[in-house]
Amino acid sequence: MFRLSWAITLGFTIAMLVGILIVTRDLSISNEIFKDGVAQARTVDQTTDEALDGAAQLPPANEAIHQGMPQVVGVIDSLTRADVTLGSLGEQLQALSTALQSADAPLQGIVAAGQSATEQANAAATPAESVAGTLVEADAKARALGPLLDQTLALSQTIDSKLRISLLLPVIGN
C-alpha cells in the first residue's frame, strides 16, 4: 500500500507539473497576444491623433474658402460683364467692318473716276456722296465704340486686380 500511495503521489505530482507547464505555456502565449494588442492600440492611438490633427486644420481651410468666395464670385461677375461687353463690341466691330466694306467699292469707283476724263468725274459724284454718307455712319459707329472700349479696359483692370488678389490666397489641399 505504501508503494501504491507513492505511485499515486508521484502520478499526481507529474500531473501537477504537466498542468503547471501547460498553464505557463498558455500564460506565455497570452502575454505575447497582450503585447501585440498593446502595440496595435498604440498604432490606433497614433493614427487617431493624426486624424484629429487633420480635423483641426479643416476650420481654417473652410474659413479661407469662405473668405475667398466673394473674390471668386466678383471675378465671375466681371467675366460675365466683360463677355457681354465683348459681345456688344464684336457686333459694333462687325457693323464697322460692313460699313468699311461697303465703302471700299465706291472708293475704288472714285479712284477710277479721278483717273479718267472729265465725263467720269461727273459720274463719280454719286459714288462720292455714298462714300461720304458711309463714312459719316462709320464715324458715328467708331464714336460709339469709344465708350465700349473704355468700359472693356476698366473691366479688364478689375479682373486683373481680382485675379492678383486671388493669387495671394493660401493654397488648400495638395
C-alpha positions in Angstrom: 0.0 0.0 0.0 2.9 2.2 0.7 4.1 1.8 -2.8 0.6 2.4 -4.1 0.4 5.7 -2.2 3.9 6.7 -3.5 2.8 5.8 -7.0 -0.4 7.9 -6.6 1.5 10.8 -5.2 4.1 10.5 -7.9 1.3 10.4 -10.5 -0.4 13.5 -9.0 2.9 15.3 -8.9 3.7 14.6 -12.5 0.1 15.6 -13.5 0.5 18.8 -11.5 3.9 19.6 -13.1 2.4 18.9 -16.6 -0.5 21.2 -15.7 1.8 23.9 -14.5 3.9 23.6 -17.7 0.7 23.9 -19.8 -0.6 26.9 -17.8 2.9 28.5 -18.1 2.9 28.0 -21.8 -0.6 29.4 -22.1 0.4 32.4 -20.0 3.4 33.0 -22.3 1.1 32.9 -25.4 -1.4 35.2 -23.6 1.4 37.5 -22.7 2.6 37.7 -26.4 -1.0 38.3 -27.5 -1.4 41.0 -24.9 1.9 42.7 -26.1 0.7 42.6 -29.7 -2.6 44.1 -28.6 -0.8 46.9 -26.8 1.3 47.6 -29.9 -1.8 47.7 -32.1 -3.5 50.0 -29.6 -0.5 52.4 -29.8 -0.8 52.4 -33.6 -4.5 53.1 -33.4 -3.8 55.9 -30.9 -1.2 57.5 -33.1 -3.5 57.2 -36.2 -6.3 58.8 -34.2 -4.0 61.7 -33.1 -3.0 62.3 -36.7 -6.7 62.2 -37.8 -7.6 64.7 -35.0 -4.7 67.0 -36.1 -6.0 66.9 -39.7 -9.5 67.6 -38.5 -8.2 70.6 -36.5 -6.9 72.1 -39.8 -10.3 71.9 -41.5 -11.9 75.0 -39.9 -9.1 77.4 -41.1 -9.2 75.9 -44.6 -13.0 76.3 -44.6 -12.7 79.9 -43.4 -10.1 80.6 -46.2 -12.6 79.2 -48.7 -15.4 81.3 -47.4 -13.2 84.4 -47.4 -12.0 83.8 -50.9 -15.5 83.1 -52.3 -16.5 86.8 -52.7 -13.4 87.4 -54.9 -14.2 84.3 -57.0 -17.8 85.5 -57.4 -16.6 89.0 -58.2 -14.2 87.6 -60.9 -17.0 85.5 -62.4 -19.3 88.6 -62.4 -16.6 90.7 -64.0 -16.0 88.0 -66.6 -19.8 87.8 -67.3 -20.0 91.6 -67.8 -16.8 91.5 -69.9 -18.3 88.8 -72.0 -21.5 90.9 -72.6 -19.4 93.9 -73.4 -17.1 92.0 -75.7 -20.2 90.6 -77.5 -21.5 94.1 -78.0 -18.1 95.2 -79.1 -18.0 92.4 -81.6 -21.4 93.4 -83.0 -20.1 97.0 -83.3 -16.9 95.9 -85.0 -19.0 93.7 -87.4 -21.1 96.8 -88.3 -18.0 98.9 -88.7 -16.5 96.1 -90.9 -19.6 96.0 -93.0 -19.6 99.8 -93.4 -15.9 99.8 -94.4 -16.5 97.0 -96.9 -19.4 98.9 -98.4 -17.2 102.0 -98.6 -14.5 100.0 -100.5 -16.3 99.7 -103.8 -17.3 103.4 -104.0 -13.7 104.4 -103.1 -12.4 102.3 -106.0 -15.0 104.0 -108.2 -13.7 107.4 -107.1 -10.1 106.4 -107.9 -11.1 105.2 -111.3 -13.2 108.2 -112.0 -10.4 110.6 -110.9 -8.0 109.0 -113.4 -10.4 109.1 -116.2 -11.6 112.0 -118.3 -14.0 114.8 -117.2 -17.0 112.7 -118.1 -16.1 110.2 -115.5 -15.7 113.0 -112.9 -19.4 113.7 -113.1 -20.2 110.0 -112.8 -18.1 109.9 -109.6 -20.3 112.4 -107.8 -23.0 109.8 -106.9 -20.5 107.3 -105.5 -18.7 110.1 -103.6 -21.9 111.0 -102.0 -22.5 107.4 -101.0 -18.9 107.2 -99.6 -19.5 110.4 -97.6 -22.7 109.0 -96.1 -21.0 105.7 -95.4 -18.0 107.5 -93.8 -20.4 109.5 -91.6 -22.0 106.3 -90.5 -18.6 104.7 -89.9 -17.6 107.8 -87.9 -20.7 107.5 -85.7 -20.1 103.8 -85.2 -16.4 104.5 -84.3 -17.5 107.1 -81.8 -20.0 104.6 -80.3 -17.1 102.1 -79.9 -15.0 104.5 -77.8 -17.1 104.2 -74.5 -17.3 100.4 -75.0 -13.5 100.2 -75.4 -13.1 102.3 -72.2 -15.6 100.0 -70.4 -13.6 97.0 -71.6 -10.4 98.5 -70.3 -12.0 99.2 -66.9 -13.4 95.6 -66.7 -10.0 94.1 -67.6 -8.3 96.2 -64.9 -10.9 95.0 -62.4 -10.4 91.4 -63.5 -6.6 91.8 -63.3 -6.8 93.2 -59.7 -9.2 90.4 -58.6 -7.0 87.7 -60.1 -4.0 89.2 -58.3 -5.9 89.1 -55.0 -7.0 85.5 -55.6 -3.4 84.5 -56.3 -2.5 85.7 -52.7 -5.0 83.4 -51.1 -3.4 80.3 -49.4 -3.4 77.1 -51.4 -5.5 74.4 -49.7 -5.0 70.7 -50.3 -2.3 69.2 -52.4 
